[in-house]
Amino acid sequence: MDVGVIGLGRMGRGMAASLVRAGHRVRVWNRSPGAAEGLAGAIPVAEAAEAFAGDAAITMLADDAALRAVIVEGGLLDKADRPGLHLSMSTISVALAGELAAIHSRAGVPYIAAPVFGRPDVAEAGALNIVAAGDPEGMARARPLFEAMGSRTWPFGDAPQRANAVKLAGNFMLVSAIEAMGEAAAFAEGHGVSGADLLDLLTNTLFASPVYKNYGALIAAQRYEPPGFNLKLGAKDIGLALAAAESAGVPMPFAEVLRDNLVAAMGQGDADKDLAALAEVARRAGGPRSPTG
Ligand code: NAP
């Protein structure tokens, strides 16, 4: 297929590489120049509008503001040469997803929300879990692209914003797991037990799942740079979950705690570190102790 990728950050770059490997013709655009360097086989274009064309366009931008700036304020839906399909794969608000679905419908471009689970190495390997919702005919046409970027696509019906609600629920659980590991490690260290040893035990027994194992290893080693997933993007997602929870009249008291601790982490200078650095909030609150017990 002839596909455009808008946004070559940590995730978008690996997704574009997976599409090239699968034999698609891939045009790429990024706000800051130079992001396409070393992306063999992809065709860099000068304007976002040149990537928002062809059989399908994929957006993998940071947040609501970025998507709004590029697609809505950039007037890309008013162009004559619009894409046959827009796969919107960033983690954005449920509200913006609903708004974009309506705008795309008026412009005659099927809008598929397809946020993903998986860090940049998983994107690079073409093994993401893709949560997809939108027009069924558009979803069928998107299949070869989903197969190139992901190991499995999880359909959630034809209302795009539902995929975004699923993604935010997943990230709420992910950040909760990091908070739980951070507090447990600090607690263990307060009793002279190595936090790394504790996490080694628990992430290989009771909590032997990808999130606990991957983030647990980073917390155990206190390895937060270079970031795979920026802490400030995790904070964005908890904020989006809380806004969506309020709009549905569903309280999420634990998400409020997570938001406060993410604000503390950012205030302590960790915004651009990996999300796993959230664990240090509990460690700092417990006072200086050796992480190795
Ligand atoms: P990233 O490395 O920070 O990249 C962000 C991208 O958005 C860059 O291409 C950046 O362009 C662009 N951007 C930001 N503001 C913009 C604006 N105002 N106008 C145009 N472009 C703008 O982020 P990422 O880790 O790839 O994450 C991308 C999305 O995937 C986010 O929604 C994130 O929540 C989600 N996600 C991330 C992970 C992960 O593990 N990293 C996993 C699942 C989902 P510049 O290069 O010009 O700054």
Residues whose N, C-alpha, C, O or C-beta is under 5 A from the ligand:
A	BS01	NAP	G7 L8 G9 R10 M11 G12 N30 R31 S32 M60 L61 A62 D63 A65 A66 A69 M89 S90 T91 V116 G118 R119 P120 G228 F229 L233
